[in-house]
């Protein structure tokens, strides 16, 4: 269990829960799709809200303490369930355009949607060691969208 954060107004439908070496990124409401264990689809117009949620996670004391403790290089092996074989996680982040949406693929765990207070929630867990690259991939997609 982690520390559930109060969302900022810039985060739109996104919420974060801070943990020791990772954080949960949750999206509340209609409009997101869970495509697989390692990919989700969300409206492209939400990239700024996603970036605001990542900023909240990396501004938190838990992230700063982790970053100060000599973080490991990026590694996606943690996302495979213990003792399970199956689809390997994507080693790097990619953000691709699908009409008015983006598909985010990467070294995270994306959970199938659940209902919370009668609203769908798409949840994911992101290791701190992978968040910088996700921010860069989202920012690059946003920059390409604006040019």
Buried (B, 14 or more C-beta within 10 A) or exposed (E): EBEEBEBBEEBBBBBBBBBEBBBBBBBBEEBBBBBEBBBBBBBBEBBBBBBBBBBBBBEBEBBEEBBEEEBEEBEBEBBBEEEEEEEEBBEBBEBEEEEEBBBBBBBBBBBEBEEEEEEBBBBBBBBBBBBBBBBEBBBEBBEEEEE
